[in-house]
Each structure stands twice: as C-alpha cells, then as structure tokens.
Amino acid sequence: PPVMFSPEEGRAMLTASHFVSQLTDHSVRTAYENALFKIKSVLKSDEQEMLEDLQDKVKVVPPPSQAAHPDEIHLAKIQQALMQRQVVEMDYFSPASGAFTHRQVEPIGMVYYSDAWHVIAWCRLRHDYRDFRLDRMSKIEALRERYRLHDRLSLEQYLQQQSHTTEARLTKVFFEQEVVQHTYHARYHHGFVQEEKREAGTEMWFMVASEEYFARWLLMFTNGARVLKPESLKQSIQQLIRELQK
C-alpha cells in the first residue's frame, strides 16, 4: 500500500541526503538516492517542486581531510556482514608500520568519529577487539563463516569498556581567548570531549590516544595554551622544545 509522507518528512529526508552524500560511500549513497526518489514520487506536484527548490539551497561542506578519502569504503558490505554476523577478511594498512597486514575479523559495530567511519571488531590475529578505519581497509570480503553473537561484546558494551580503560588518558588544557577560535576544527581530530568557559579563555577536556601527537599539536599555540593535566604531557612538550632548540 502507498505510504504518504508529509512535506516536513520530505524536507527532513532531503536534508539527511546531503549528509549521506558527504559522509558515506557510493554503495550507500546510491541506495539512499533511490529511496529518496521513491519518497518524492508520492508527494504532490507542488510539494515536489518546493523540495527540488530546497535541494539547491542546502549544502554540507566536508572537512578538508575528507578530500582524499576513497569514494568506495565498502559501507554496504560491512553493514551486511554486521547483520549476517559474517567473518570479514581484509588487508589492513597500519600507518605505524607503513604496511598492510592480512586480517580476519568479527565485526560488532560501526562508529563515525574524527571524520572517518570505523569498524569495531574482534581481530583473530591480535586475539582482542580492535578499531579499524574503513578507508585503511583493502580487499574486503565477507566470508560464509559466521561467528556466534553471544561470544562477543555488543557495540555499547565495548564503548562503555573503553570509556573506563581510557580514563587515564583524559587531558585538560587551558587556551587563551585569542587562540580559542583556532582550535575549533582541529580539536575534534584530537579527542575533544567538552569545554568550560573562563574569563580569560577556555578549559578543554580531551581523550588523548597519543600524547606525543597531541603535544606536537599544542606547540602551534605557543604560550596561548597551558597544560593543566597530566604532568607527563608537560614533560613531553618540554622534550619537544629541547629538540627544537637543538
């Protein structure tokens, strides 16, 4: 039977389509465009015209870091593996080693953060849960083999577990007022959690994965940023300054 959509629902779907076009890949984007076409077809002619007019007046501009992202990151294939509980075989590129390793993983969920899609999965090579970026995965194949769901954590359980195990990585930095605006985009790449406004500036909390990487980012603010905690981060910055002086 026909499903009637209201103009408000049509506008909501159109708005979402702009995010889909920038934050997904070809496999999902094509399916969404087909679905949106079906939605438009059941609207009245005047509502269709208004929707088409709105289409050209709404844009989502992706961050510069996404310009080099591959158009095909196999989102649909990973979604299918998640639904069917299939083992996924792939080659995964590690920036640390600069090489690909062959993996078989049991995916438990997908998360979008730091301008990239991530697959959370049990890695059979490492015998532990790992976080894999989709744009670093190559030669992806969903195998016929299925894993038992009750043997693995749910995505929510994994995220809760991570919030406890990474608590020691919480970092607090005070930014002077004149440099705060220069942190707005980049801070999300460095684990930004929350901020508290102060009279002379802003205190920000970060969940830091790599202290050295974070320290190098802070150096660009010179005396406009002050580390409040932990002490080890201050020492890392001091070491980098000594190296710069040499």
N, C-alpha and C positions, 0 to 999 in steps of 0.2 A: 504493500500500500504506500501511497505517497506520504512523505514526511514534510510538513510545512515548516519552513524556517522564517523567523521574524526578521525584519531589517536589522535589528540590533544584533541578532545572532550572526547574520551575514557579515556585518561590519567587524564583528569580533574575529570571525574566521579569516577575513581578508587581512586584518592586522597581524594575526598569527602567521599568515603566509609569508610575510616579509621576514619574520624571524626564521621560519623554516628555510627560506631561500638562502640565508646567510649562515645559519648555524648547523645545517645538516649537509648531506652529500646528494649526489644525483639520484641514488636509489630511493631515498625518502622524499626528495623534492618532487620527483615525477609523480609518485603516488599521491602526494598531497595536492598537487596541481589538478590531477584528475578528479579528486574528491571535491575540490573547490568548484570545479566546472559543473559538477552534478548539483552542488548547492545553488549555484547561480541559476541553473536551468529551472528550478522550481520557484524562483522569485517572480514577482510581477514585473512586467516590462519596464515600468518607471523605476522600480527598485533596482533592477539590473543596471539601468543607466546611471543611477546615483552611485552604485557600487563601482562601476567602471571608472566614473569620475574620481572617486575616492582613491582608487588604485594608484593613480599618478601623483597623489598628494601625500602619500605616506611612504617614507623610506627608512630603512635600517642600514646604517653605515657600519661595516665590520671594523674591528681594530686593525691597525696596520700589520700586526703579527700574523693575521689570517691570510694576507695576500698571497703567501707562498704555499698555503695548505693545499694538498691534493683534493681534486673535486670528488674523487671516489675513495671513501674511507670505510666502505662496506658496512654502513649502519644497518641496513635491512638484513644483511646476512647475520650480523651479531644479534639483532633482535630475534630473528628466527631461532638461532641457537639457544638463546635465553628461554624462549617459550617451549622449545622441544627438549631442553636440558641436554643439548648435544655437546660433546667434546670438540673444541676448536683447535685446529693445528695451524701453525703460522711460523713465519720468521719475524723476529722482533729486533729492531735496531736499538742499541744502547749507546747514548751519547758519551757515556763514561769510557767505554772501551772502543767506540767508533766502529763496531762490528755488529753483524746480525747473529742471533742465536736461534736455533730451532726449538720451538716450544709446543707442548700440548697443554691446554688449559681448560678448566671447567668454569665458565663464566657464571657469576651470581648477580651481576647488575651492571648498569651503565650510569656514569655521573658526568655532568658537564661542568667544568671549572677551569679557571686560568686559560680561557679562550680555546679549549680543546675538549673533545669527547674522550673519556677514559672508560676502560673495561676493568672491572674488579673481578678477579678470577683466582681460583686455586691453581697454582703452577705445579705441574708434575715434575718439572726439572728442579725447582727450588724447594719443593715439598712445603709450600707455605702460600699464603694469599699474597698477590701482587697487584699493583696498579699499572695497567698498560695503556699508553696513549694510542688511540686508533690510527693517528697519522704516522706512527712509527711501526705499524704492523704491515707485513707484506706476505703474499702467497697464502692468503687466509682460506681455510677450507673447514666447513662444518662436517665432522665425521658422523658416520651412522651410530657410533658408540654413544651411549647415554650414561650420564652419571646419576647417582641417587641423591635426590634433593636433601633428604634428611641427614646426609653425611656432611653437608656444607652449611656455613653460616648464611643467613639472609643478608641482603644488602644493608638493611637497617642495623642488624647486629654487628656487621663489620664496621660501619661508620661509628657506631657507639663505642666499639672496642678501640678504634683508632683515636677517638677523642680522649680516651683515658691514657692510652700508651704514649701519646704525643704531647701530653700536658707539659712536660719539662721543656718543650720547645717554644712555649709561649714567650714572646718578646715584647717589651714595651719601650717605645721611643717617643720623645717629645720633639715636635717640629715647630720652629719659629713661624710666626704668622706669615712672613714674607715668602716662605718656601712651601707652605702647605699646598697651595694650588698646583705645584709642580709634582705632587705625589699622586694626584687623583687617578690617573690611568694606570701607571706602573705599579701602584701598591697592590692591585689585585693579582699581579703576577708573583707577588712576594708573600702571599698568605694573609692579606689583610682580614681582620676579624671585626674590629669595632674601633670607635674613636670617642674621645671625650674632649669637648671644647674647653679651653682655658683662656684666661685674659690675654696672655702673650702668645698663644699658639694653640696647638692641638696635641693631645696624647693619643697615640695609636697603638693598638694591640695587633700583633702578627703571629701566625702559626708558622714558624720558620723550619723548613726542611733542611736547608744547607746554610749553616752560619757564615761560612766564608763567602758564599754567593751573596747573601744578604748584606754582609759587611761591605762588600765592593759597591753595592747599590747605594748604601748610606754615604759613602765617601763623596759622592757627587754633590751632597748638600753641605759639605764642609762644616762650618760652625753653626749652620742652621738646623742641625739635628743633634739631639743628645740622647744617648742610650740610658734608659732608666734601669733596665734589667734584661738579660742576666749579665753578670760581671764578665763572663767568658767572651761575650760579644765585644765588650770594650777592649779586651786584650787582643781579639782578632783584628780590630780596626787599628790598634796601635802597631801591631806587627805589619800590617799593610802600609802604614805610614812610614815605618822604618825602611821598608823595601823601596818605597817611592823616593825617599831621601837618598838612598844609595844610587 
